[in-house]
Amino acid sequence: MKKILAKVSTSKKLKKIESFLRENKNTVLALVTISIFVDIFFVKVSSDIVIFGTLLLYGIFIKMFQINSRRTFLLCLALLAVMFIDFLFTGTSVSTEKAAVWLVLFMALGIFQQWRENPTR
């Protein structure tokens, strides 16, 4: 297994993908954020694969781009604002519930990320 992981990590295609992602860091993070908002407002079916896939992808980007917890909490603040405004206009709806789910999951991710950044506090 270690040999396979070593071959994958030294793959030229993987290195090209990684360098492309690093060069376009802000665009990639904007696409992840937009995909979350598209899921909240336009997709009426809830899918765990989409939710946990996006969380895993964001977790990989945290490690790859050295994203600090402040950026994750800013995303949480945006999700809270979206949830509040959506609740004011539609009441309890599918999109409000999905925004709440995204908020809770990203809040937990941000707390874990903050704990990893400052383990002594």
N, C-alpha and C positions, 0 to 999 in steps of 0.2 A: 504494500500500500504506500509506503514511504517513497519507493522508487517511482510509482505512478505520479504521486504528488510532485515529486522533484522534476519529472519530465514535463508535467503540465505547467509548473511555475516557470520553467525556462523556455517554454514554447515561444517562437517568434511572433506568432499570431496573437497570442495573449499579451505579449509585450506591446504590440502595436495598438491593441484595443485599450490597454491600460494607459498608454501615452496619449491616445486620442481623448479618453475620458478626462485625464488630468488637464489637457489643454482646454477642454470645454467644460470645466467644472461648474460654472454658474449656469450654463445652458442645461446641463444634465440635472442639476438640482431643481431648476425651474420646471423641467419636464416632469419630474417626480411630483412636485407640488401641484402642477396643473392636472396631472392624472388623478391625484387625490380629490381635487375639486370637481373634476368631471365625474368621478365615481359618486360623489355626494349628490350632485344636482341632476345628472343625466341618466345614470344607471339605476333603474328601480329595483333590480334584483341584487340581493346581498350575497357576496361570494367570499368565503374564507380564503380561497386560493389567491384572489386579488389582494385582499387585505394583508395577509401574512407574506405574500410575495413582495408587495411593496415595502413592508416593514423590513424584510430580509435585505432587499435591495438598498434601502436607506441605511441599514446597519453596515452593509459592505461599503457604501460610500462614506460613512462616518470613519471607518478604518482607513479607507483609501485616501480621502481628502483631508483627514485630520479635522473634521468638523467639530466645533466645540458645542457644548450643551446650550449655549446661549442661542444659537441659530435654531436648534430644535425647539426651544421654548418660545421663540418668535413664531415658529410655525404653529405651535400650540395656541398662542395668542390669536393668530389669524383664524384657526379652527374654532376657537371660542367665539370670536366675533361673528363668524359665519353661522354658527349654531344659534346664537342669540338673535341675529337678524332674521334668519329663517324661521325661528320659533315665533317671532313677533308677527310675521306675515302669514305663516301657514299653520301655526299651532303645532300639535304633535303630528308629525308626518314622517314618512320614510326617510326623507332627506335630513330632517332634524336628528333622527335617531342615528343615521349613518355618520353625521358630523360628530355626534357625541361619542360614537365608537372610535372614530379616528382620533378624537381629542384624548380619550382615555389611554389608548394604546401609545400615542406619541408622548403623552405626559409620562407614562411609565418608562418609555425608552429614554426620555430626557432625564428622568430621575436616576436611572441606572447609569446613564452616561455621565451625569454630574458626580455620582458616587465614584465612578472609575477615574475621573479627572482629579478629584480631591479625596483620596481615601483616608486621610488623617483627620478630617473634620467630622 
